Amino acid sequence: MLISSLNKVNQCDAWPGHLFTLLLQGELPLPYQVLADTVLLLHFGVVIFVVLGLPVILIGNRIGWLWVNNLWWRLAHLATIAVVVLQAWIWAATAP
């Protein structure tokens, strides 16, 4: 059952590894496929940065990493959180 499900995923055009499969087969992906995967990876990176930013700061201070107290790191983390909160507020205010 699991193997057949994975085979169906491998045949689908909508999973991120599809682009790598196309490239390995010598085919060029369509521009919308590249754009969709780029947006997906960007969002994944933002989520990881927001979620793991605070634990990295706390653990980094505990073990003596100096870069976690860098003003630019802290401001980037805070600004990213602020953008996410602002987007959530705007969505909540405009959603039907």
MDTraj code that builds the backbone (N, CA, C; nanometers):
import mdtraj as md
import numpy as np

residues = "MET LEU ILE SER SER LEU ASN LYS VAL ASN GLN CYS ASP ALA TRP PRO GLY HIS LEU PHE THR LEU LEU LEU GLN GLY GLU LEU PRO LEU PRO TYR GLN VAL LEU ALA ASP THR VAL LEU LEU LEU HIS PHE GLY VAL VAL ILE PHE VAL VAL LEU GLY LEU PRO VAL ILE LEU ILE GLY ASN ARG ILE GLY TRP LEU TRP VAL ASN ASN LEU TRP TRP ARG LEU ALA HIS LEU ALA THR ILE ALA VAL VAL VAL LEU GLN ALA TRP ILE TRP ALA ALA THR ALA PRO".split()
xyz = np.array([
    [0.0827, -0.1195, 0.0000],
    [0.0000, 0.0000, 0.0000],
    [0.0873, 0.1261, 0.0000],
    [0.1852, 0.1319, 0.0888],
    [0.2719, 0.2486, 0.0955],
    [0.3537, 0.2630, -0.0327],
    [0.4041, 0.1523, -0.0844],
    [0.4842, 0.1565, -0.2072],
    [0.4010, 0.2086, -0.3237],
    [0.2770, 0.1624, -0.3357],
    [0.1935, 0.2101, -0.4462],
    [0.1610, 0.3581, -0.4289],
    [0.1445, 0.4036, -0.3047],
    [0.1195, 0.5458, -0.2807],
    [0.2403, 0.6290, -0.3205],
    [0.3597, 0.5809, -0.2867],
    [0.4807, 0.6530, -0.3242],
    [0.4982, 0.6562, -0.4750],
    [0.4635, 0.5485, -0.5429],
    [0.4731, 0.5463, -0.6888],
    [0.3790, 0.6487, -0.7500],
    [0.2606, 0.6644, -0.6931],
    [0.1667, 0.7647, -0.7424],
    [0.2225, 0.9048, -0.7221],
    [0.2881, 0.9274, -0.6088],
    [0.3494, 1.0576, -0.5838],
    [0.4606, 1.0823, -0.6834],
    [0.5406, 0.9807, -0.7135],
    [0.6496, 0.9983, -0.8079],
    [0.5992, 1.0305, -0.9482],
    [0.4791, 0.9868, -0.9826],
    [0.4243, 1.0133, -1.1149],
    [0.3538, 1.1483, -1.1217],
    [0.3311, 1.2096, -1.0095],
    [0.2580, 1.3360, -1.0033],
    [0.3518, 1.4513, -1.0392],
    [0.2983, 1.5525, -1.1073],
    [0.3784, 1.6689, -1.1449],
    [0.3889, 1.7710, -1.0325],
    [0.3202, 1.7497, -0.9214],
    [0.3091, 1.8534, -0.8197],
    [0.3991, 1.8339, -0.6994],
    [0.4871, 1.7410, -0.6998],
    [0.5752, 1.7243, -0.5842],
    [0.7104, 1.7869, -0.6155],
    [0.7795, 1.8459, -0.5175],
    [0.9007, 1.9230, -0.5441],
    [1.0123, 1.8442, -0.6106],
    [1.0249, 1.7153, -0.5815],
    [1.1310, 1.6369, -0.6430],
    [1.1101, 1.6142, -0.7906],
    [0.9927, 1.6492, -0.8414],
    [0.9628, 1.6280, -0.9827],
    [1.0603, 1.7042, -1.0714],
    [1.0992, 1.8244, -1.0319],
    [1.1911, 1.9033, -1.1124],
    [1.3261, 1.8348, -1.1243],
    [1.3725, 1.7759, -1.0147],
    [1.5004, 1.7073, -1.0184],
    [1.4924, 1.5841, -1.1065],
    [1.3789, 1.5159, -1.1033],
    [1.3585, 1.3999, -1.1889],
    [1.3621, 1.4415, -1.3349],
    [1.2957, 1.5519, -1.3676],
    [1.2976, 1.6014, -1.5052],
    [1.4390, 1.6349, -1.5499],
    [1.5131, 1.7032, -1.4641],
    [1.6493, 1.7408, -1.4987],
    [1.7382, 1.6190, -1.5178],
    [1.7211, 1.5179, -1.4341],
    [1.8000, 1.3960, -1.4479],
    [1.7666, 1.3219, -1.5770],
    [1.6436, 1.3344, -1.6237],
    [1.6026, 1.2700, -1.7476],
    [1.6392, 1.3537, -1.8698],
    [1.7001, 1.4688, -1.8483],
    [1.7407, 1.5545, -1.9585],
    [1.6307, 1.6446, -2.0108],
    [1.5209, 1.6555, -1.9397],
    [1.4104, 1.7426, -1.9811],
    [1.4159, 1.8720, -1.9017],
    [1.3690, 1.9782, -1.9626],
    [1.3637, 2.1062, -1.8933],
    [1.2262, 2.1237, -1.8292],
    [1.2228, 2.1640, -1.7027],
    [1.0927, 2.1883, -1.6389],
    [1.0296, 2.3152, -1.6942],
    [0.8992, 2.3222, -1.6850],
    [0.8273, 2.4419, -1.7284],
    [0.8513, 2.5547, -1.6287],
    [0.8480, 2.6794, -1.6752],
    [0.8769, 2.7917, -1.5843],
    [0.7866, 2.7960, -1.4615],
    [0.6588, 2.7622, -1.4759],
    [0.5704, 2.7669, -1.3593],
    [0.6088, 2.6613, -1.2563],
    [0.6670, 2.5496, -1.3007],
    [0.7109, 2.4471, -1.2068],
    [0.8302, 2.4968, -1.1259],
    [0.9216, 2.5637, -1.1919],
    [1.0385, 2.6196, -1.1228],
    [0.9945, 2.7279, -1.0254],
    [0.9027, 2.8146, -1.0687],
    [0.8535, 2.9217, -0.9818],
    [0.7800, 2.8648, -0.8605],
    [0.6975, 2.7629, -0.8821],
    [0.6238, 2.7025, -0.7706],
    [0.7187, 2.6406, -0.6692],
    [0.8214, 2.5708, -0.7160],
    [0.9166, 2.5113, -0.6232],
    [1.0001, 2.6178, -0.5525],
    [1.0309, 2.7263, -0.6213],
    [1.1056, 2.8356, -0.5589],
    [1.0243, 2.8993, -0.4463],
    [0.8961, 2.9231, -0.4710],
    [0.8090, 2.9796, -0.3674],
    [0.7977, 2.8838, -0.2497],
    [0.7831, 2.7551, -0.2796],
    [0.7751, 2.6543, -0.1733],
    [0.9002, 2.6548, -0.0868],
    [1.0170, 2.6554, -0.1481],
    [1.1424, 2.6542, -0.0719],
    [1.1614, 2.7837, 0.0066],
    [1.1198, 2.8961, -0.0509],
    [1.1294, 3.0234, 0.0206],
    [1.0411, 3.0224, 0.1447],
    [0.9174, 2.9757, 0.1302],
    [0.8279, 2.9687, 0.2457],
    [0.8807, 2.8714, 0.3511],
    [0.9332, 2.7599, 0.3073],
    [0.9905, 2.6632, 0.4011],
    [1.1057, 2.7268, 0.4786],
    [1.1907, 2.8016, 0.4093],
    [1.3020, 2.8690, 0.4749],
    [1.2565, 2.9721, 0.5773],
    [1.1520, 3.0475, 0.5436],
    [1.0991, 3.1479, 0.6372],
    [1.0433, 3.0798, 0.7609],
    [0.9681, 2.9714, 0.7408],
    [0.9105, 2.8994, 0.8549],
    [1.0212, 2.8455, 0.9453],
    [1.1222, 2.7852, 0.8863],
    [1.2339, 2.7311, 0.9661],
    [1.3044, 2.8437, 1.0415],
    [1.3274, 2.9576, 0.9749],
    [1.3952, 3.0704, 1.0392],
    [1.3147, 3.1235, 1.1570],
    [1.1830, 3.1380, 1.1397],
    [1.0984, 3.1913, 1.2469],
    [1.0886, 3.0920, 1.3625],
    [1.0637, 2.9659, 1.3310],
    [1.0416, 2.8660, 1.4356],
    [1.1703, 2.8327, 1.5105],
    [1.2803, 2.8183, 1.4393],
    [1.4048, 2.7774, 1.5051],
    [1.4922, 2.8942, 1.5493],
    [1.4536, 3.0164, 1.5129],
    [1.5356, 3.1326, 1.5490],
    [1.5524, 3.1510, 1.6983],
    [1.4419, 3.1452, 1.7729],
    [1.4507, 3.1634, 1.9181],
    [1.5287, 3.0511, 1.9864],
    [1.5013, 2.9232, 1.9562],
    [1.5824, 2.8177, 2.0186],
    [1.7316, 2.8298, 1.9862],
    [1.7625, 2.8743, 1.8645],
    [1.9035, 2.8927, 1.8288],
    [1.9647, 3.0022, 1.9143],
    [1.8910, 3.1098, 1.9380],
    [1.9425, 3.2180, 2.0227],
    [1.9631, 3.1689, 2.1658],
    [1.8640, 3.1001, 2.2199],
    [1.8752, 3.0524, 2.3585],
    [1.9870, 2.9502, 2.3746],
    [1.9911, 2.8523, 2.2859],
    [2.0955, 2.7489, 2.2939],
    [2.2321, 2.8089, 2.2638],
    [2.2362, 2.8992, 2.1655],
    [2.3636, 2.9634, 2.1302],
    [2.4221, 3.0437, 2.2447],
    [2.3379, 3.1142, 2.3192],
    [2.3870, 3.1865, 2.4366],
    [2.4378, 3.0907, 2.5426],
    [2.3685, 2.9791, 2.5573],
    [2.4071, 2.8796, 2.6586],
    [2.5441, 2.8186, 2.6299],
    [2.5721, 2.7927, 2.5006],
    [2.6989, 2.7266, 2.4672],
    [2.8064, 2.8229, 2.4190],
    [2.7748, 2.9527, 2.4187],
    [2.8780, 3.0525, 2.3931],
    [2.8947, 3.0964, 2.2489],
    [2.7941, 3.0785, 2.1640],
    [2.8036, 3.1290, 2.0277],
    [2.7854, 3.2804, 2.0313],
    [2.8800, 3.3532, 1.9809],
    [2.8728, 3.4990, 1.9845],
    [2.7799, 3.5553, 1.8777],
    [2.7688, 3.4886, 1.7638],
    [2.6904, 3.5419, 1.6519],
    [2.5402, 3.5476, 1.6814],
    [2.4922, 3.4707, 1.7789],
    [2.3484, 3.4754, 1.8077],
    [2.3078, 3.6062, 1.8749],
    [2.4029, 3.6807, 1.9265],
    [2.3743, 3.8110, 1.9851],
    [2.4008, 3.9251, 1.8884],
    [2.4328, 3.8920, 1.7635],
    [2.4543, 3.9923, 1.6608],
    [2.3239, 4.0685, 1.6372],
    [2.3331, 4.2003, 1.6334],
    [2.2156, 4.2841, 1.6156],
    [2.1426, 4.2516, 1.4859],
    [2.2158, 4.2257, 1.3786],
    [2.1527, 4.1976, 1.2498],
    [2.0742, 4.0667, 1.2531],
    [2.1265, 3.9653, 1.3217],
    [2.0537, 3.8383, 1.3348],
    [1.9229, 3.8603, 1.4107],
    [1.9328, 3.9310, 1.5227],
    [1.8145, 3.9552, 1.6047],
    [1.7109, 4.0399, 1.5303],
    [1.7575, 4.1452, 1.4614],
    [1.6644, 4.2308, 1.3870],
    [1.6005, 4.1559, 1.2701],
    [1.6775, 4.0725, 1.2022],
    [1.6222, 3.9935, 1.0913],
    [1.5155, 3.8975, 1.1425],
    [1.5416, 3.8345, 1.2554],
    [1.4451, 3.7412, 1.3135],
    [1.3195, 3.8159, 1.3579],
    [1.3364, 3.9274, 1.4235],
    [1.2232, 4.0071, 1.4700],
    [1.1424, 4.0625, 1.3527],
    [1.2094, 4.1111, 1.2499],
    [1.1403, 4.1647, 1.1329],
    [1.0619, 4.0553, 1.0598],
    [1.1166, 3.9370, 1.0510],
    [1.0470, 3.8265, 0.9864],
    [0.9206, 3.7904, 1.0636],
    [0.9311, 3.7846, 1.1952],
    [0.8138, 3.7564, 1.2779],
    [0.7101, 3.8680, 1.2608],
    [0.7542, 3.9924, 1.2569],
    [0.6622, 4.1051, 1.2414],
    [0.5886, 4.0980, 1.1077],
    [0.6570, 4.0598, 1.0009],
    [0.5925, 4.0471, 0.8701],
    [0.4872, 3.9368, 0.8737],
    [0.5180, 3.8250, 0.9352],
    [0.4216, 3.7147, 0.9450],
    [0.2996, 3.7577, 1.0252],
    [0.3212, 3.8261, 1.1359],
    [0.2090, 3.8737, 1.2184],
    [0.1251, 3.9750, 1.1410],
    [0.1898, 4.0674, 1.0722],
    [0.1178, 4.1670, 0.9933],
    [0.0336, 4.1005, 0.8846],
    [0.0888, 4.0017, 0.8163],
    [0.0129, 3.9296, 0.7145],
    [-0.1078, 3.8591, 0.7759],
    [-0.0906, 3.8010, 0.8924],
    [-0.2022, 3.7327, 0.9589],
    [-0.3106, 3.8325, 0.9981],
    [-0.2723, 3.9495, 1.0486],
    [-0.3704, 4.0516, 1.0853],
    [-0.4464, 4.1020, 0.9625],
    [-0.3732, 4.1269, 0.8557],
    [-0.4379, 4.1758, 0.7328],
    [-0.5337, 4.0704, 0.6791],
    [-0.4930, 3.9460, 0.6791],
    [-0.5797, 3.8387, 0.6314],
    [-0.7045, 3.8285, 0.7203],
    [-0.6849, 3.8364, 0.8513],
    [-0.7990, 3.8266, 0.9428],
    [-0.8950, 3.9435, 0.9254],
    [-0.8423, 4.0594, 0.8947],
    [-0.9272, 4.1776, 0.8791],
    [-1.0022, 4.1782, 0.7460],
    [-0.9474, 4.1134, 0.6450],
    [-1.0094, 4.1172, 0.5131],
    [-1.0799, 3.9888, 0.4745],
    [-1.0639, 3.8847, 0.5527],
    [-1.1292, 3.7568, 0.5201],
    [-1.2805, 3.7694, 0.5400],
    [-1.3562, 3.7034, 0.4535],
    [-1.5019, 3.7121, 0.4672],
    [-1.5539, 3.6437, 0.5915],
])
top = md.Topology()
chain = top.add_chain()
for i, resn in enumerate(residues, 1):
    res = top.add_residue(resn, chain, resSeq=i)
    for name in ("N", "CA", "C"):
        top.add_atom(name, md.element.get_by_symbol(name[0]), res)
traj = md.Trajectory(xyz[None], top)
